[in-house]
Amino acid sequence: MAKLSNEELLAAFEGMTLLEVSEFVKLFEEKFDVTAAAPVAVVAAGPAGAAPDAEEEKDEFDVILEGAGDKKIQVIKEVRGLTSLGLKEAKDLVDNAPKALLEGVNKEAAEKAKAALEGAGATVTLK
């Protein structure tokens, strides 16, 4: 099998949706028994004896679609509007709820997405 260059790999990933890339990362992690999580979380905990005085305000949120409700078609339309997913991918995401719809977005975008999805009849949580 011919070895792909970094540019060829990037070109292949450019043509993929976020869900496809996420699925690839999961398969990659399983195949090679690695994790894509950043090891910075250990450093952020601080010294072992220090108690947090005030919790830092979160600046990144995950929008989790818990359920589609009665208006599934409207929810699929909103999912497509919020993401770059095609019709089939959006339908699969809605059918397989609860699923993460948006990850690592700012508070304003998360609230806006939540309002739009709830307006369409979906159940949404922010984490």
C-alpha positions as CSV (number, residue, x, y, z in Angstrom):
1,M,0.0,0.0,0.0
2,A,1.3,3.4,-0.9
3,K,2.1,5.8,1.9
4,L,0.0,8.9,1.9
5,S,1.6,12.3,2.5
6,N,0.4,14.7,5.1
7,E,-1.1,16.9,2.5
8,E,-3.0,13.9,1.0
9,L,-4.3,13.0,4.5
10,L,-5.4,16.6,5.1
11,A,-7.2,16.7,1.8
12,A,-9.0,13.5,2.7
13,F,-10.1,14.9,6.1
14,E,-11.3,18.1,4.4
15,G,-13.9,16.2,2.5
16,M,-15.3,14.5,5.7
17,T,-18.0,15.8,8.0
18,L,-17.3,16.3,11.7
19,L,-19.2,13.1,12.6
20,E,-17.1,11.1,10.1
21,V,-13.8,12.6,11.6
22,S,-15.1,11.9,15.1
23,E,-15.8,8.3,14.2
24,F,-12.4,8.0,12.6
25,V,-10.7,9.3,15.7
26,K,-12.6,6.7,17.8
27,L,-11.5,3.9,15.5
28,F,-7.9,5.2,15.5
29,E,-7.9,5.3,19.3
30,E,-9.2,1.7,19.5
31,K,-6.9,0.3,16.8
32,F,-3.7,1.8,18.3
33,D,-4.8,1.9,22.0
34,V,-4.2,5.6,22.3
35,T,-6.2,8.6,23.3
36,A,-6.6,12.0,21.6
37,A,-7.3,13.7,24.9
38,A,-4.9,16.5,25.8
39,P,-2.8,15.7,28.9
40,V,-3.2,19.3,30.0
41,A,-6.1,18.5,32.2
42,V,-3.8,17.1,34.9
43,V,-1.8,20.4,35.0
44,A,-5.0,22.4,35.3
45,A,-5.9,20.7,38.5
46,G,-3.2,22.6,40.4
47,P,-1.4,21.6,43.5
48,A,-2.8,18.6,45.4
49,G,-3.6,20.5,48.7
50,A,-5.1,23.6,47.1
51,A,-8.9,23.9,47.3
52,P,-10.6,25.9,44.6
53,D,-12.0,29.2,46.1
54,A,-14.1,30.1,43.2
55,E,-15.1,27.9,40.3
56,E,-13.9,29.4,36.9
57,E,-16.7,30.2,34.5
58,K,-16.8,27.8,31.6
59,D,-16.1,29.3,28.3
60,E,-16.6,26.1,26.2
61,F,-19.8,24.2,26.1
62,D,-21.1,21.0,24.5
63,V,-24.6,21.0,23.1
64,I,-26.2,17.6,23.7
65,L,-29.3,16.6,21.8
66,E,-31.3,14.4,24.3
67,G,-34.3,13.8,22.2
68,A,-36.2,15.0,19.1
69,G,-39.7,15.2,20.6
70,D,-42.8,15.2,18.4
71,K,-41.4,17.4,15.5
72,K,-38.5,15.2,14.4
73,I,-38.4,16.8,10.9
74,Q,-38.1,20.3,12.3
75,V,-35.3,19.1,14.6
76,I,-33.5,17.5,11.7
77,K,-33.7,20.8,9.8
78,E,-32.3,22.7,12.8
79,V,-29.5,20.2,13.2
80,R,-28.6,20.7,9.5
81,G,-28.7,24.5,10.0
82,L,-26.4,24.4,13.0
83,T,-23.9,21.9,11.5
84,S,-22.5,21.0,8.1
85,L,-24.1,17.6,8.2
86,G,-26.0,16.2,5.2
87,L,-29.6,15.0,5.5
88,K,-28.7,11.4,6.3
89,E,-26.1,12.3,8.9
90,A,-28.5,14.8,10.6
91,K,-31.3,12.2,10.6
92,D,-28.9,9.5,12.0
93,L,-27.8,11.9,14.8
94,V,-31.4,12.8,15.7
95,D,-32.4,9.1,15.6
96,N,-29.5,8.1,17.9
97,A,-30.0,10.7,20.5
98,P,-28.7,11.4,23.1
99,K,-25.7,12.6,21.0
100,A,-23.3,15.6,21.2
101,L,-24.3,18.0,18.5
102,L,-21.8,20.8,19.0
103,E,-18.6,20.5,21.1
104,G,-16.4,23.2,22.5
105,V,-18.5,26.2,21.4
106,N,-18.8,29.4,23.3
107,K,-21.6,30.2,25.6
108,E,-23.5,32.5,23.2
109,A,-23.4,29.9,20.4
110,A,-24.5,27.1,22.8
111,E,-27.4,29.1,24.1
112,K,-28.4,30.1,20.5
113,A,-28.3,26.5,19.4
114,K,-30.2,25.3,22.4
115,A,-33.0,27.9,21.8
116,A,-33.3,27.0,18.2
117,L,-33.5,23.2,18.9
118,E,-35.9,23.7,21.7
119,G,-38.0,25.9,19.5
120,A,-38.2,23.0,17.1
121,G,-39.4,20.7,19.9
122,A,-36.1,19.0,20.9
123,T,-34.8,18.3,24.3
124,V,-31.3,19.8,24.8
125,T,-28.7,20.0,27.5
126,L,-25.5,22.1,27.8
127,K,-22.4,20.6,29.4
